[in-house]
Amino acid sequence: MSTHNTPLEYMTTTKIGEKGQLTVPKQFRDDLGLGIGAPFAVLRLGDGLILLPEQRRFERLCERVRSSLTAAGLTSEDILATIPEARNRVYARRYGKKPTDDVLRRRSRGHRGK
């Protein structure tokens, strides 16, 4: 992993490809633990762009959620058990009525929206 002591470090030069894609050199992908499809936030700062890997922010968010749920005494099973009722509330808000037995059967077989 790279160190975070240096506030600004020149890393390399890269080019924009035909489809507007930038290539992050392998050394830096490895240093930052970035895999294929890693999300980035793109920030504009005057005439420049700042690219920030989103995976660490997402990992921190997941850890905060996990800590909050654990502190509240909730388990994965507790959360999963709330899904059917939450799904029914969303359906009722969207369609103005409770889902019919037919809709519930289709959901249980995994036919989302069919």
C-alpha positions in Angstrom: 0.0 0.0 0.0 1.1 3.5 -0.7 1.8 6.0 2.1 -0.6 8.8 2.8 2.0 11.2 4.2 2.6 13.1 1.0 -0.2 15.6 0.3 0.6 15.7 -3.5 2.8 13.4 -5.5 3.4 13.3 -9.2 2.7 9.8 -10.3 2.7 9.5 -14.1 1.3 10.8 -17.4 -1.5 8.9 -19.2 -3.7 9.5 -22.2 -7.4 9.5 -22.9 -8.4 6.7 -25.2 -10.9 6.7 -28.0 -13.9 6.1 -25.7 -12.7 8.7 -23.1 -11.1 6.1 -20.9 -8.0 6.7 -18.8 -5.6 4.0 -17.9 -4.2 3.9 -14.4 -0.8 2.3 -14.5 -0.6 -1.2 -13.0 1.9 -0.2 -10.3 -0.6 2.4 -8.9 -3.6 0.1 -9.2 -1.7 -2.5 -7.2 -0.5 0.1 -4.6 -4.1 1.3 -4.1 -5.7 -2.2 -4.3 -7.8 -1.2 -7.4 -9.4 -3.9 -9.5 -11.3 -4.0 -12.7 -14.4 -1.8 -12.4 -13.3 0.0 -9.3 -15.5 3.1 -9.0 -13.9 6.6 -8.9 -15.3 10.0 -7.9 -14.3 12.6 -10.4 -13.8 16.1 -9.0 -13.1 19.3 -10.9 -10.7 21.7 -9.3 -10.3 24.7 -11.5 -8.7 23.5 -14.8 -7.8 20.1 -13.2 -9.5 16.8 -12.3 -9.1 14.8 -9.1 -9.8 11.1 -9.3 -10.6 9.5 -5.9 -11.1 5.7 -5.6 -14.6 5.2 -4.1 -14.0 1.7 -2.8 -12.4 2.9 0.5 -15.3 5.3 1.1 -17.7 2.4 0.4 -15.8 0.1 2.7 -15.9 2.7 5.5 -19.6 3.2 5.0 -20.2 -0.6 5.2 -18.2 -0.8 8.4 -20.2 2.1 9.9 -23.5 0.3 9.0 -22.2 -3.0 10.4 -21.1 -1.3 13.6 -24.5 0.5 14.0 -26.5 -2.7 13.4 -24.3 -4.7 15.8 -24.6 -2.0 18.4 -28.3 -2.1 18.0 -28.2 -5.9 18.6 -29.4 -6.7 15.0 -28.2 -9.7 13.0 -28.2 -10.4 9.3 -31.2 -12.6 9.8 -33.1 -9.8 11.5 -32.5 -7.5 8.6 -33.4 -10.1 6.0 -36.6 -10.9 7.9 -37.8 -7.3 7.3 -37.6 -7.6 3.4 -41.0 -9.0 2.7 -42.9 -6.3 4.7 -40.6 -3.5 3.3 -41.3 -4.9 -0.3 -45.0 -4.8 0.4 -44.8 -1.2 1.6 -42.9 -0.1 -1.5 -45.4 -1.9 -3.7 -48.3 -0.2 -1.9 -46.7 3.2 -2.3 -46.0 2.7 -6.0 -49.3 1.1 -7.0 -51.6 2.4 -4.2 -52.6 -1.1 -3.1 -51.3 -4.2 -1.4 -49.7 -6.8 -3.7 -52.1 -9.7 -4.7 -51.3 -13.3 -4.0 -50.4 -13.7 -7.6 -47.7 -11.0 -7.3 -46.4 -12.5 -4.1 -46.1 -16.0 -5.8 -44.2 -14.6 -8.7 -41.8 -12.8 -6.4 -41.2 -15.9 -4.4 -40.2 -17.7 -7.6 -37.8 -14.9 -8.5 -39.7 -13.5 -11.5 -39.0 -9.8 -10.8 -41.3 -7.6 -12.7 -42.4 -10.3 -15.2 
